[in-house]
């Protein structure tokens, strides 16, 4: 006996058509939400909820309670998606032959249930997720008897979804990528990126890293005279402070502030020892200087 198909003029025919459309939309929504919501980490949503735009804050606050239960959300969305896709051929079988039901179900699910929804949710996942958050809550409670035990098994085997905090090296790279010099649309200037990067590296640096070997520093003898040649040499070096040594370069006695030399007339050849010297921090080895 052949299969009896519903006639297009029958009211039941339109009911089946509506059911097919509904199932395709449901499958597409669940597929898109699986990609859109599960790609958002709890940390990202918490950042948006605290420091995003007003619209992003509102959306993130709606999604955050749902995403915190990651395995329960994943199980709910996958079960809903599977139920919709499995029910679709049942209704199509009443409308078209078996080969047609298979062909249509694959085509509809692939195009309207996978490609288009996932593309939209990947781009507008935050807004779409916030809009359908009440529906997702209903689905979580509806599938709770099935999804909850599975989610607990996943929690036991894989562990709960902890916050993926960035390490220092990752934060440094992230800051560099957000600099406007990187050409990725970032708003941080080169000075801001350098300041942030320097702060992140403080715990890895020692006092030695911030010091300069005395052999590489420019210093002047305390017994030298501040004539035109010496003053010009000091200005050419471009330092705001110049170390002063006595007899040998490792015996640093103080610092001369270059701005104080403005009032000195080179013709007077004032000795360096007559200029006010600033004390400097000293290290026991006397081979490094903090500049």
N, C-alpha and C positions, 0 to 999 in steps of 0.2 A: 504494500500500500504506500502511496506517495504521501509526502508531507503536505498538510493543509496550511496555507499561508493566509494571513489576515488580509482582507480586502481594504483598499485604500479608502473606501467610502464608509468603512465600519468605524464606529466611535472607539472601539478597542484598539484599532490601528493607531490612532493619534495618541492614545494613552501609552502605547509601547514606544512610539516615537519620542514622546516627552520623557519617558523613562530612560531611553538611550541617551538623549541629550543630557539629562540630569546626571547619569552615571559617568559620562565622559567629562563633564565639568567637575564632578566630585573627584574623579581620578586625577584630573589635571591640577586641581587645587591642592590635593594632598601631595602630589609629586612636587609641585612648586614650593609648597611650604616646607617639605622635607629638605630641599636644597637651601631655601632662603633662611629658615629659622635655625637649622642645624649648622649653617656656616657662620652664625653669629656666636661668638664666645661670650660668656658671662662678663668677662673683663671689658670687652668692647662695649657692651650694653651699659655697664656701670659708668664707663667714661662718658658715653653719650648722655646718660641720664643726669650727669652732674655738670658737664661742661659743653654739651652740644647746643645747637640752636633751639629756640623754644619748641619748634615742631618736632625736632629729633628727640628732645627730652620727653615730650608727651608720648611719642611712639615707643621709645625705649622703656619707659616706665610701665607701659601696658604689656610689653613682650617679656620683660625681665622675669616676672614670677613664673611664667610658663617655661622659659628656657632653662631656668635653674634646675628643673627636673629633666635633664637631657634624655636619659634612657626611657623614661616614661613617655615623654613627648615623641621620641623616635618610634617607639612601639605603637603608639596611638596612630600616628600618621601612616606608618607602613601597613598596619592592619586595615585602616580605612581605605587606603589606596588599593590594597589587594582585594578587599571585598567588592569595591566598585568595578575593578577590572574582571573579576571572576563572574560577576552578575551580568556584565554587558553582553557576552555571547548568548546568554539565556534569552534575553529579550530580542536580540538580533535574529536568533534562530526562528522566531515566530514571524519574522518579516521577510527574510531572504533565505535562499538555500544554505546548506552547511558551508560550502566553499565561500559563499558570499559573506556569511557571518564571520568566518575566520579572517577574510580579507578586510572587511570593514572594521572589525574590532582592532586588528593590528594597525590599520591606517589611522583610525580615529585616536587610538591610544598613543601612537607614536607622535602624531602631529599635534593634536589638541590636548593630549594627556601627558606629554613629556616635553617636547621641544619648546612650544610656545609658553606654557606655564613656567617652566624652569628658566627660560630666558627673561621673562617678566619679573619673576621673584628674585632672580639674581641681581637685576638692576634696581628694582623697587621693593626689595624684601622687607625693609623696615616699615614702610608705609602699608604694604599689603598685610604683613604680619600683625600690625597694630589694629588694622581694620577687622580682620577675621579672628582676633584673639578671643572674643566671646564664644564663637563657634568652636574654636579649638578646645576651650574649657569644657564645653558640652560634650565633645567627642572624647575627651579624657575621662570624664565621668561615665560615659556610655560604654567605652571599652575597658573600663577600669578592672573588672574581674579577670580579663584576659591579659591586658597590657601590664598591670602592676606586677604579677608574679614573674613575667619575663624580664621586666626592667630590674627587678631585684636580683635575678640571676646574673644579668649583665653587670650590675653594680658589684656583685661579689667576684665575678671573673675578671672584669676590666677595671674596676674601681670607679668611684664617682667622678664626675667631670670637675676637676679642680681648676682654679684660675691659672691660666697660662701667663704668669708674669714674665716680663722681659728681663734677661740678664744685662749686666752693664755693657758688655760688648754689643749686644743686640740694640740696646738703647742708643749707644753711640752711632751705630749704623743707621738707626731710624732717624736720629737728629740730622745726620749728614744728608739723608734722602729728602728731608723736609727743608733743607736749605735752598734758597733761590738760585744758588750757584749750580746745584745739581740739575736744574732744568726740568724738574718734575712738577712744577707748579707750587712749590713750597714758598712760605712767606718769611722764613727765617733768614736774616742776613748772615754774611760770613762772620761778623763779629759775635753775633748771638750764638751761632753754632760753635764757635771756638770757646766761648765762655761756658756753654753747657757741657761741651766735651771735656773741658778742663776740670769742671766740677765733678764729673763722673770718674775721672782718673785720679782724683785726690787720694783715695784710699790705696792706690797702687803705687804711689810715688813716695820716695823718701826725701829727707832734707838734702841729700847729696844730689838728687835730680834737679833741684831748684838752685843749685850753686854752680859757680864757674871756677875752674882751676885758676889759681893766681897767675900761673905761667901764661894764661891766655887773656888776662885782663890788662887794660890800659891803666897805668898808675904813674904817679909823679913823685919825685923825691921831695921830702919835706924841706931840704936845704936849697931847692931850686928857686930861681927868681921868676916871678910872673911877668916876663917881658912879652913883647909882641909875638915872638915865635912860639913861646909856650902857650900863650892864650889862644893863638890861631890853631895850634895843634889840638888843644882841648875842644875847641869849637868844631873842628873837623870830625872828631870822633863822634860827636852827637849825643854824648851821654849827659844826663841831668846831674849825675854825681860821679866824682872821680876819686878813687882810693889814693891815699897818701902813705908812702912807706918811709922808713928811717933806716938808712945804711943798706939794707937788703930787702928785696921785694916781698919776702915772706913776713916781714915785720910791719904789718899794716897798723898805722896809728890812728887813722880816722878817714873821714870823707870830706871832700870839698864840694859844696853846692855850686854848680856852674852859674846859677842865677846871681850868686853873691859876687861874682867876678865883674859884673856890669859896672860897678862903682869904682873899679880899680883902673888906674891909668897905667898902660904898659910902659910909659916912659919912667915911671917911678921905680920899676923893677922891684916890686914888693915881694919879700920872701914868702914862700908858701907857709912857713911856720907862723907867720904873723896873721894869717887868715883864720877865721873861725872854723874849726874842724868839728865835724859831727862824729860821735861814737858809732861804731858798727858792731853787730853781733860777731862773735869770734868762735872758731871751732878749734878744738885742742890741737889738731894736726897742723893747723895753719897753712894748709896747702890748697884750701878751697875758700871761696869768698861768695857770700850771699849778695847778689845784685838784683 
